[in-house]
Amino acid sequence: MTRGKAKGRLLAVDLVLAMLPLLLPSEEDDCGLEEGSWGLKCLRVLVERCSDSVGGVRARALTNAAQALDVLSERGVEVDRLQQVMRIGNMGLGELLRLRCTDDKAAVRKAALVLITKAIGLIGRPVDESLLCAMGAACSDPLVSIRKAALAAISEVFRKFPDEGVMKEWLQAVPPLVIDSETSIQEECENLFLELVLNRICQAANLSLDDDSVTLEEVFPEGTLDLLKSICDGEVAPCIRKICASLGKKKKLKPLLASSLQNIITISESLWLRNCKPIEKWTAPTGSWWLLSEVSSFAPKSINWKFLSHHWKLLDNVGQEGRGKACSEEEPNSALWAVNRVSLLQTISNVSMELPVVPAAELAESLLTRISNFDMNLSEVDAHVKSLKTLCKRKAKTVKEGNAAILNWSQKLISNAVDILDKYVKETSESAKGRNFITPLSGKPKGKKVASVSKSTSQAVIAVFTVGSLVLACPTASVQGITPLLHTIITSGNSETRQKRLVGGSVSFKELAPSLYIQSWDTLAKICLVDGKVAKRYIPIFVQELERSDMATLRNNIMIAMADFYVRYTALVDCYVSKITKSLRDPCEVVRRQTFILLSKLLQRDYVKWRGVLFLRFLPSLVDESEKIRNLADYLFGHILKAKAPLLAYNSFIEAIYVLNNCTGHGAYSESQESSDRGPALFAIRGTDERSRSKRMHIYASLLKQMAPEHLLATSAKLCAEILAAACDGLLNVDDAAGGAVLQDALEILACKEMRIHPNICSDISEMDEEGGEGGGTASALMAAKGRAVTQVAKKNLIQIAVPIFIELKRLLESKNSPLTGCLMDCLRALLKDYKNEIEEILVADKQLQKELLYDMQRYEAGKGKSKAADVAGPSGSGRSPARHTPSGRAGAAAASVDASARATVRSVLKEVNRNTPTPPLHSMSVPKVKSILGSAGPGSRRPAVLESVRRLQPFESDDEN
């Protein structure tokens, strides 16, 4: 049964599980697993069936193997012995599980993940990296049940083996599930993070520094510091921030966590000082301040004010002492100190209600003084402004009094920033004019002068950035003085200005101070967000700069600003969507990825609609050079778009073929081309080379995978009517490079495996969606009946619509001696492969084509038989040398038999073909004439007849995405 039919193999794996307890006589007795015993044979059969060719057998074998491990563990079988039993040849258990986690059958993937949870003790340390990656990828599986199983499996591995590699993969795979569409997965993700991360950090709350301790790793539990360092990673931090906020709202965050983080920072400082190291070189363990800032708002009473005051004075004093050398090699920790100051300020803001009145006032005065100096790191400005605003609001007696205080100091700071920027612009302009009339001195400029210019530029940049932060913190503050200065800076780099034609010229801040130029754009964008009049005036300038700027940083920042404008001024920005989407083809990968993410978010929130060219311009992202962008595109099209607009891929499929080939033969595409200048060429992947064709086919396959069987059927009819029939009627010029590429793509699409409709396709799609319930059997029967009905309609569509068009197209291509004739024959062979016994009935109108196809298919089968015979001869010939001649003789006889059969068939086919029986003309056939639905070939041409079968097709109703 283990090597018989699929049903017999399925029965065998069930029998093995039922017989296994009988083959293991007693506990703590492994005699049933000795070599040659029936227990060992049954287990090896079970493990071998985990790699069966049938998905159902593989899934059942993996499920039974998980139960068999429980039985063996109860009987006390040793781990080493189990590891030997669970091997298949040279492939160990880890490799087997990795292969099954990436299986194409959903049931197999789920069973493999369940087996990982059961067999975690057999995998051993270190855990195979490829197996970890497979489990991490399974956490993003489309099916809910597999994501749950993957979440449990990788968490169990992390629970048993908290190694650095396991921890890294767990943090990359599990926290993002907090934004999963399934509520139960979100809750499980939060609970696992609380158990495996936060509770481990809480173990450091009551620890103290021993006299013998030298390093922090000796003081804290294993993996605590690595956890803190990993959770503040840029990609994981937003998800962890959301998890902490959710746990805090549910009151699951313990005050012990805040105490533990304070203890970690205090012990770190004490150990540093005990080793007689300068405090200026000390930094707290990475991630400790950041996590404290996230949890402090939910446990404000657990934060000690003396602890905050001490470290604020320490961090602030060190920051002021190293002010002038923040970027020098003497202060390598300056960036870390700045990050820690930001987190500390956030913590102070969170617990400001618990602060004493006098210390709070002193802290507010200190923050205002630091902001007014305009000499901070840019990453600290926002934190200082927000903290000062929070202190004013929470310590004011009334809301009106707090808002008045915020407006007062905001207006003063903006006025000071205007004075600094105005002075810098005037000095820079005067020095630029002076250089045009004075002969430059030889030698390099003096160091003091260079340092002075650099300091004034840095102060101007910080002043501009501070104005942007103040505008967002206090939208009612007046910005009349700063807006003209910003306009002067952003327009100073224009090539054709009136000032440049005047004597003396004008300064270009883009060349002299790029950082000031970029920050001016950013601050102007923030002003536009709070002032609608300024936005109406400057948004067109932002769009223009996005198109023509040669600075990737500026394009990236403007793209972020445009996304905010879309939310704030949707109607004002919507007319520029065709220009904004051009950033999807930006030469810089960061800009492309940022554009893709921002537009995807706007689409999910319905600020942007899937209409016009937007959907078509997202398609090239599926084959982008960047792997990250390709993964994002796969997720967008395969998950989000499939649920939000299931008919969009079907409705836009034909137009996508024309767009990707940059062919103007489609009416709708011609209209979009007229309204989007160089957009079509920018988003096209034209060319007949292998690389371009493979990219386009990947895009087509991705769209076809989203379609239901009935949509696949309708798409094949549309391909025949709108492309193949258009070529027959002369509406699509096949002699043109773009038109020929469109026709070739259509033929390859019709022949690809994603387009083929099988009776069991519906049951395959819903294989794992049925997770129990009384209606499971009824749903399966309905899906199977639907699959059979679709298959019958597909055959009818092939006979009535496709074949007449193929016959006419073949005659056209043969008359032009077109190389596409071979593609057409390959397509026909693929379409008729499932109807070998009905070819005579289907191709009754063209006997010669019928014979040619039979000949091609026979040749293909003959080549397949030869390769199979060679495979049989290979391993047999490489075996024992005395018996070499017999197997090879049998293989030779098999090959000779195949060749003889092929030659006989070829002779009979050629004999009938060479009777000089010409292909009958189309008008003599009893089939409808071909006509495209695209319209007339020209103004004076006669309208060809329309295919009745095509005209009777009912269009699918569009969904609401438009």
N, C-alpha and C positions, 0 to 999 in steps of 0.2 A: 504493500500500500504506500510506502514512503517514496516509491519511484514510479507509481502508476499515475492514474488520472488525478485531476485536481481534487475531486470529491474524495477519492481514496486517501490522498495525502492529508486533507483536512481532517478526516476521520482518524488517521494515524496519530496526529499530534494530540487529539483529544484522548485517545486511548493511552498514550504514553503518560499523560498527567494522571489518568485514573489508575493506571497500574503501578505508578511509581511508589506509593506508600506500601504496596504489597511486596515490592522488590527490595525495600529497605527494612529488614526484620525488626530492628530494635534501635533505641536511642544509643548514641555514643558508639555506634558500630558501623564502620564504613566498608564492611565486607561486600556490601552490595555495589560498591564502586571499584572493585578490583578489575584488572584487565581481563577481558573475556566474559565478564558477568553481564547478565541481562539488564541490570540497572544502568551500567555504564553505556551499553548499546542504546538503550532507550533515550538516555539523556543526549547522546551524540546525535541521534536522529532528530530530537527536538531542536537542538542548536543548528543543525544543518538546514532544517526547514525555515529557520529565520532568514535565510537567503533564497527562499523559493522564488520561482519565476512568477507565481500568481500572488497578487497583493493580499487577497483574503487569507491565504495559507501563511504568508509571512506575518500578518497581524496576529492571527490566532497562535502561531508558534511563539511569538514574543510575549503575548499575554500569558500563555501557559508556562513559559520559562520563568516569568516573574513569580507565578504561584509555586512552581517547582523549587525555586530558591528558598521560599518560605518553608517548604517541607524539608529540604535538606538542612536548613539552619536549625530547625527543631530537632532533627536527628543528630546534630552535633558534628556534621561534616566539616573538616578544617577548610580554612580559606584558601590555602595553597592548592589543595586538592580540587576545590571548586574552580579555581582559575584555570587549572589544566583541563578540566572537563568542558569549560565554556569556550574552548578554542576550536576554530575551524581551520585546520592546516596550520599555516603560519600567521593567521589572523587572530588576534586576541579579542577579548571582550570589548575593550575600548574602541578598537577599529570597527567592529561589528556594529556597535551602538551608534558610532558616528555616521556610518553609511545609512543606517535605518532612520536616523533623525532627519536626514535630507531626502528621504524616499519620496517618490512622486505620489504615493497613495497616502491619504490623510489618516486612515486607520492604522497604517504601519507606523507613521510618525508618532501618533499618540501612544501606541503600545510600546514603542522604543523608549519614550520618555518615562512611562510608568515603570519599565524595567530598570531604567537608570536609578529611579528613586529606591527600588528594592535592592539593587545590586551595588549600591554605593561603596560598600565595604570591599567588593571584589575589584573595583577599578584601581585602587591603590594610589599612592602619591609618588611623584607629582602627577596631577591630573593632566591628561593629554590636552594640549592647547587646541587642537582641531576639534576635539569633542566638546570643549567649552564653547568654542565659536559656534558649533552646530546647535547647542542648547540656547545660546544667546540669540541666534537667528530665529529659532523656533518661538521665542517670546514675541516676535513680530508676525507670526503666522496669521493668515486671514481668518482662520477658524477659532472661535472662542474656546472650544474644548482643548485645542492643542496649546493655545497660549496659557491656559490654566495648568495643563500638565507640565509645560516647559518652566513655568514659574515655580511650581513645586519641586521639579527636578533640580534646577540650578540652585535653588535655595537650600535644598538638602545637601548638595555638594558643598556649598559655602558653610553650612552649619557644621559639617564633619571635617572639612579641610579648609580652614581659613587662611590659605596661602595668598601671597601677593597677586599671583596670576588669576586665581579664582575670584579674589575680591575685586580686581579690576574689571573682569568680565561681568560679574554680578552687578556692579554699579553702572556699567554701560547698558545692561539689558533690563534690569528690574525697575529702577526709578522712573524711566520714561512711561511705564505702564500706568502711572498715576493719571495720565490724560487719556486712558483707554476709553472706548465707547461703552464698554461693559462695566456696570457699577460694581459688580462683585469682584472683578479683577482690580479695580482701583482700591477697594477696601483691603483686599489681600496684600496688595503692594504696600500699603501704609502699615499694616500689621507686621509684615516681614521686615520692613525698614526699622520699625520700632524695636523689634526683637533682636535683629542681627547687627544693627548699627548703634542705635541710641542707647539701648540697654547695656551694650558692651562699654560704651563711653562712661555710663553711669557708675561702673565699677571703680573708677578712679576718684570718686568723691571723698572717700575716707582714707585715702593713702597719704603717707607722710614720707619725708625725705630721710633715708637712713644714712648713717655715717659712712657706710662702705660704698654707697652708690656713686658711680662715676659718670654714667650716661643716663639719659632719660629712658632708654629702652629697658634698663634694669629696674626702673621704678614702676613703670606702668605695665599693665597686662599686655601680652603679646598681640600685636596687630592694632593697638589703640591709636598710636601715632600715625600709622599707615592709613587707617580709616579716616582720620581727620584731614590728612593731606589729600586723599583721593576725593572726598566729597565736595571740595571747593573747586574741582576742575570745571573749566568754562562750559563744557558741554553738559555736564551733569547737574551743575549748581541750580539752574532754573527749576528743574524737576524736584530737587531736594527742597528748595525753598517752598514749592507748592505742597509737598508732603508735610513739612513742618507746620505750615499755615493750617492745613486740614486737620492734623493731629491736635494742634493748639485749640482750634475751634471746638473740637470734640472733647477737650479737656483730658487728653491722653498724655500730654507732655508733663513729666514729673519735675517738680522743683529741684529734685536731686540732680537732674541733668545740668542745670545752670550752675549749681554748686560744684559739680565735677569739672566743668570747663574752667571755672575760676581757680580751682585747685591745681589743674594742669598748668595754667599760666603762672601761678605763684610758685609752684615747685620748679618750673623751668627757670624762672628768674633767680630763685635762691641757689640752685645748682650752678648757674653761671657765675654768680658773685662768689660762691664758695671756692670756685676754681681760679679766683683772682683774675677774672677777665674784665675788660672795660665794658661798662653798661651800654656804651654807644654802639657796640658791636652785637648786642643781644637782640634776638628776635624770638617772639613766642612761637610755639609749635604751629606749623602751617595749618590753617583751617580752624584753629581754636577760637580766634576772635570772630571769624565769619560766622561760625555756628552759634556762638553766643549772641551775636546781633540778631539772628533769626529766631531764637527761642526766648529771648529776654522779654519780648512784649507779652508773652503768655505766662511768665513767672516773674513779674517785676519786683515782688517782695523778696525774691531769693537773691537779688543782686545787691552786693554790699557797696554803699556809696564810697566808703574809704578806699575800697579796691579800685573803683572807677576813677576817683580823684587822684590817687597815687599814679596810676598808669597814664592818665591824661597829662599830668604835669611832666611825667617822664617822656612820653612820646612827643609832647609839644616842645619841650626844651631841646630835645635832640633834633627835632625838625628845624628849629630856629638856628641852632648852632651850625648845622650843615646846610644852611640855606643856599649859600653860594656855590656849593660843590655837590649838588644833588646828582649831577650826571658824571662826576669825575670818578676815577678809579679808586679814590680814597674812601668813598662811601658806597660800597657795593650793595649795602642793605637799605639804601634810601627808598627804593621802590617798595620794599616790603614794609618799611615803617609807614609809608604813605597809605598803603592798603590797610594796615592795622589801625591807623588813625581814623580812616573812613568807617571801619567796622565799629570802633570804639564810640565814635560820634553817633552812629546808628543805635548802639546800645543805650547811650545816654538819652537819646530822644525817646526811646521806648519806655524808659523808666523815669521820665522827667516829672511825672505826677508824684513820684515818691521822693523827689529830691527836696532837701531843705531850701527855704526861701533865699537865704543869703548866699549860699554856694551857687544856687541857680542863677542869681543875678550876676555874680562874679564870672561865672562861666559864659553867660550871654555877652557880657562886656568883652571878654577875651576873644570870643568868636567874631564879634563885630570888628575888633581891632585887626585880627588876622585877615579878615576879608578885605578891609579897607587898604591894607598894604599892597595888595595885588602882586604877591610874590609866592603864592602857593603852587603846589603841583596841581595841574588841571583836574586830576582825579579826585582831589579833596574839596574843590570849590562847591560842588553840588551838595556834598555832605555837610559842609559848614552852613550853607544857606538854609538847607532843610532843617538842621538842628536848631539854628537860631529862630526860625519861623515856629517850630514846635514849642520851644521854650516860651516864646512870647504869647502864643495862643493859650497854653496850659497854665501859665502863671498869671495871666491877666484876669482881672476881676470880672469883666464882661467880654462878650464876643466883639462888640464895637470897639472897645478899648484895645483889644489885641490886634484887630485889623488896622486900626489907626497907627499903632506902633510899628507894625510891619511895613505899612506904606511910607512912614516917615523915614526909617533907615534905608529902605529900598531906594527911595528917591534921592537920598544923599549919596548912596553908593553909585547910582547911575550917573549922577552929576559929576562925581569925581572921575569915573571911568571916561566920560565924554571929554573932560579936560585933558586927561592923559592921552587919549587917542587923537584929539585935535592937535595937540602939541607935537605928537609923533608924525602925523601926516604933514604938517607944515614944515617941520625940520627935514623930513625926507624929501619933500618936493623942492625945498630951497637947495639942499645939497645936490640934488639931481640937476637942477638948473645951473648951479655953479660949476659942475663938472663939464658942462658943455662949452663954457667960455674960458676955463683955466686949463693950461697945459698940465697934464698929470705929472707929478714928480716921479723920479726913478726910485726904484726900491719898493719894499713892502710897506704898507701903512703901519703906524705905530701900534703896539699892543694895547695900550691904554684906550686909544680911540676905538679900536675894534671891540674891546670889552664893553665900552660904554654904549656903542651901537647895539651890541647883542643884548645888553641888559635892558635898554629902552624898548627893543623889539619884543623881548620876552614879557615885559610889563604890559605892553600894548595888547599882546595876545591874551594874557590873563584877564585884562580889563574887558576885552570884547567877550570872552567866554563867560565872565562873571555877569555881564549884562544879560546874556541869554538865560542864565540860571535865575536871575532876579525877575526877569519878565515872566517866566513860568511860575515862580513862587508868588508873585504879586501882579496879576494881569492888569490891575487898574493903574499901575505906575506909568508915567508919561515917558515916551520914547521919541519925542519930536527932535531932540537934539542929536541922538545917536543914529537915526535912520539916514540922514544925508551923508554922514561920514562913512557909513557902511556902503552906501551907494557909490561913493567916490572910489572906495577900495575895490569893489567887485567889478566896476566898469573901467578900472585903470588899465587893464590888460588888453582892451579892444584894439584891433589892428587898424581900424579906420576911424579915428576920432579927430575932432577939429583941433584939439590941443596939439596933436602930433604934427600937424602941418604948420603950427606956429613956431616962431623962433624959440629955441630953448627946449622944446619938447615937453613931455609929461612922464612922470615916473610910473613904472609898472610894478605894482606890489606883488603881482604873481611871480615875478622874477626875483625881486629883492627880498621879499618876506613871504614865502609860500605858506607858512603856517598861519600868518595873519590873514592872508587871502582866503584860506579854507575856513578859518574860524569866523570870518565875516559872513560868509555864506550861511554857516550854521546858525549864527545868531540872528541873521535876517529871517531865516526860516522859522525860528522860535517866535519872532515878533509877528510874522504872518499868522501863526497859529492863534494868537490872541487878538489880532486886529484884522477884521475882514476887509477894510478898505486897503490896507497895505497888501493883503494877500491878492486881491483882484489886480493890483498893479504889478506885482512881482512874480506871480506864478508863471506867466509866459516866459519870463527871463530864466527862471529855474529850468523849465523844459528845454529852452534853447541851450543853456550851459550843459545840461545832461547829454545832449546830442554831440556837442562839439568839443567838450573839454578833453584835454590829453592827460589829465591827472586822475588816476584810478581812485585815489582817496576821496577826491571831491565828487566824482561820479557816484561812489558808494554812499556818501553822506547825503547827496541830493536825492538819491533813490529812497533813502529812509524818510527824508522830509516829504517826498511825494506821496508815500504811503500814509503819512499822517495827514497830509492835505486831503487825500481821498476820503478819510473818515470825517474830517472837519468840513470840507467844502466839496462834497461828492459831485454836484452838478457842475461846478466850476472846473473840475479836473477831468471829468469823464471824457471830454472831447479830445484829450491828449493821450488816450489809452494806446493808440497805435504807435505813438512815438515813445511812450514809456516802455512798451514791450520790446522795443529794440535792444534794451539792455540785457535781454535774455541771450543775446548773441555778442555780448561785450567781450573784448579780448582778454579781460582780467577775470580769472575764475571766481574771485571773491565777489565781484560785482554781479556776475551771473548767478551765483548761489544766493546772494542777498536778494536780488530781484525775484528769483523763483520763490523763495520763502515768503517774501512780503506779499507778492501777488496771490500766492496760494492762500494765505491768511485772509486777504481781502475777499477772495472768491468764496471761502467758507462762510464768511460773515455777510455775504450778499452785498457788499459794497461795489463789487465788480461782477458783471454778469458774463456767462459763457455765451457770448454772441460775437458776430462779426469774425474778425481774424484772430481773436484772442486764443481760442482753442487750437487753431492751426499753428500758432506761433509757440505754443507750449510743446508741440510734438518733437522738435529737434532736441529737446532736453533729454528725451529717452535714450539718445545716442551721443550725449555730450562727452567730451574728452575727460571730464572729471568724474571719477567713480561716485563721489558724494552726490553730485547733481543727478547722476543716473539713478541712484538709489532713491532719492527724493521724488524723482519723476515716476518711477515704478510704483511707489507708495501712493502718490497722488492719483494716478490713473487706475491703479488696481484696487484701491480701497475707497478713498474719499469720493472720487468722481463716479465710480461705479454705483455707489449708494445714493449720491446726490442727483446725478443726471444719467440714468442708465441708458437712455436712448441717444445720448450725444455722440458716442462713437459711431453708431449706425447712421445717424443723420448726416454726419460730416465726413464719412469715409471716402466717398467718391471725390469730393472736393479736395481732400487731403492728398490724393494721388496726383492731381493736377498741380497743387501748390508745391509739393516736395520736388516735383520735376520742373517747376517754373514754366509750366505749359499754359498758354493763354487760350486753350480751346474750350474752356468751360465758362458759361455765361456768368455765374455767380463769382467765379474767381476773377474774371476780367473786371467786374465792378470793384472788387476789393483792391485790385492792382491799381486802378486809376486813383484811388483815394489814399494810397499809402506809399508814394514815391518809390524809394529803393527797398521797401520792406520785403516784397516777394523774393527778390534775388538774395537778400540777406538770410532768409529762412529756408531757402531751397537747398536740397541735397542732390543736385542734378549730376548726371554723369552715368555712363554705362560700364564703368570699371567695377571690379568686384567689391571694392571697399564701399563705394557709394550705394551700390545695389543691396549689399548686405545691411547697411544702415537703414535704408528705406524698408526692407523686408522685416527688420526687427520692429520698426514702428508699426507696420501693418499687422504683424502678429500680435503685438501688445493690444491693439484695438480689437482684433478679432476675438481675443480671449475674453473680452468683456461682454460679448454679444451672446444672447440666448440662441438656441437652435433655429427658432423661427426668423430671427434677425440675420443669422448667417445665410439662411435660404433666400431671404429678400435681398441681401447684399450681393449674392451671386447673380441674381436676376438683374440687379441694377448695373453690375459690372458688364454683363452681356449687352444690356440695352444702351448704356450711356458711353461705353468705351469701345467694345468690339463692334457694335452696330454703327457707331459713329465712324469708325475706321472704314467699314464697308461702304457707307454712304458718302465718304469723302469729306466729312465734317472734321475728322481728325487726320491730319497729314502724317502718315507713317514714314514718309521720306525725311521729315524733319527730325532732328535729334531728340528734341523734347517730346514730340508726338510718338516717336518710336519707343522712347523710354516708358511713356505712359502705357502704351499697348503691351510692352514686355512685362511691366509690373503687374498689369491686370491678369495676364496669362499665368504668371508665377503665383499670384494670389489665389487664383482659381484652383491651382494644382497643389497648394501647400496643405500641410496636415491640419492646420488650424481651421481651414475652411471645410474640411470633410465632416459630414454629418453621419454619425453612427446611431443605430437604434438605442444603444445604452449610454448615449452622451448625457442625457438628462439625469440618469441614476448616478453617473460619475460626478456630476456637478454637486448633487445633494448627498454625496456619500457620507459626510460627517456632520451635515447640518441637522440630521435627525438624531437627537441625543436622548431618546426615550420618548415615552408617551404612547397613548393608545392608538393614535392616528398614524403611527409610523408606517405600518404595512399598507394602509390605504394610500398614503402619499406616494409610497414607492410604486404601487401599481399604477397610479395616475401618471407618474413621471414616465414609467416604462411605456404606457399606452401613448403618451405624447411623443415619445421618441420614435415609436413605430409609425405614427401618423406623419411626423416630419420627414422620415425617411421615404415614405411613399410619395409625398409631395415633391421631395427633391428629385426623385426619379422622373416624375411627370414633368417637372421643370426642365430637366436635362433633355428629355425627348422633344418637348414642344417648343422650347425657347432657345436653349443653348446650341443644340446640334445644327439647326438650320443656319444660325449665325456663323458657327464654326465652318460649315461647308462653304458659305459665300466668302468668308475671310480667307480661307485656304486658297481659293481660286484667285483672289486679289493678290495675296502675297506671292503666289507662284508666278503670276503674270509680271510682277515687279522684280522677280528673283531676289526677294527680300530674305535676309538671314533670320528674320523672325519666324520663318516657316518651321524651323526646328523647334523653337519655343512652343509654337502652336501644337505640333505633334506630341511634344512631351506633355503638354497640358491635357490634350485629349486622352493620351494613354493613362495619365493619372486619374482622370475623371471616370474613364470606362473600366478601370481595373476591377472595380467591384461588380461589374456587369459583364463578365467574360462570356457567359452563356446567352446573353441577350444582345450582343453586339449586332448581329444580323437584323434584329428587330429595330434597334435604335438607328442604325445607319442604313436603313433600307433605301434611302434616297441617293446614296453614293456608294456603289459597290467597290469602286477602286479604293476609296478611302478606307472602306471596311477591310479590304485585303491588306492594305499597307499597315493599318493598325494591328491586325492580327500578326503580320510579319514582325513588327517592332516588338510586340509583346512576347512572341515566341523567342526572339533573340534575347530579350531580357531574361526570360525564364531559363534559357539555355546557359547564359552567363552565370546566373544564380546557381544552377545545378553544378556547373564546373567548380565554382568556389566552394560549394558544400562538399563536393567530392575531394577537393584538395585539402579541406579542413579534416576530413575523415582520414586521409592518407598521412597527414602530417604527424599527429601524435602516435599513430600506429607504427609508422616507419622509424620513429625515434625510440622505440621500445627495445624489446629483446632482439638481438642480432640474429639468432637462429631462425626465428619466425618472421623475419623481415619480409620475405617474398610473398607470403600468403596475404597479409593485409594489403600490401601495395598492389598485388594482383587483383584483389577484390575492388580496390579503389579505382584501378585502371579500367576494370570491366564496367564499373558504374559510370565513369566518365565517357567511355566509348559508347555505352548505351544512350547516354544523354545526347552525345554528338550525333549519333545515327538518327535519333528521333528528331533532333533539330534540323538536320539536313533534309530528311524526308519532308518535314513540314514546309521548309523553305522552298524546296523544289515544287511542291504542290501549289504554294502561294504564288511563286514567280510564274509558274505555268499559266495560272489564271490571269495574273496581272499583265503578262506579255501577249495576251490575246488582242492587244490594241483596242480594248474597250474604253472609249474616252469617258470622262466624267460628264454626265448629262448637265445641260445648262439649268440654271436655277428656275427659269420660267416653266420648264417642263416637269418640275417636281411638284408633288402634291403637298406642298408646305407653304405657309404664308411668306410673303416677301419681307425683306429686312428693312427696317427703318429706325433711325435713331430718334430719341426724344429730345435731342438738343435743338432741333429746328432745322431750317433749310440750309443747304450748303451755300447759297448765295442769293442775291436779289433776283436774278433772272433764271434760276434753276427750277426745275419741276420738282414738287414735293414727292419724295418716294413713299411707297406704301408703308403703313405702320404695322408692326407685328401685332396681330390680334391678341395673342397670348400675353404680350407685354402690356398692351393697353388695358387689359382686364385686371391687371395687378392692383390690389388695393393698397394705397400708401399707409404706412404706420403713422398713428397720431403722435405728434411730438409731445414731449413732456414740458413741464413748466419752467425749464431752466432758461428759456429765452424770454 
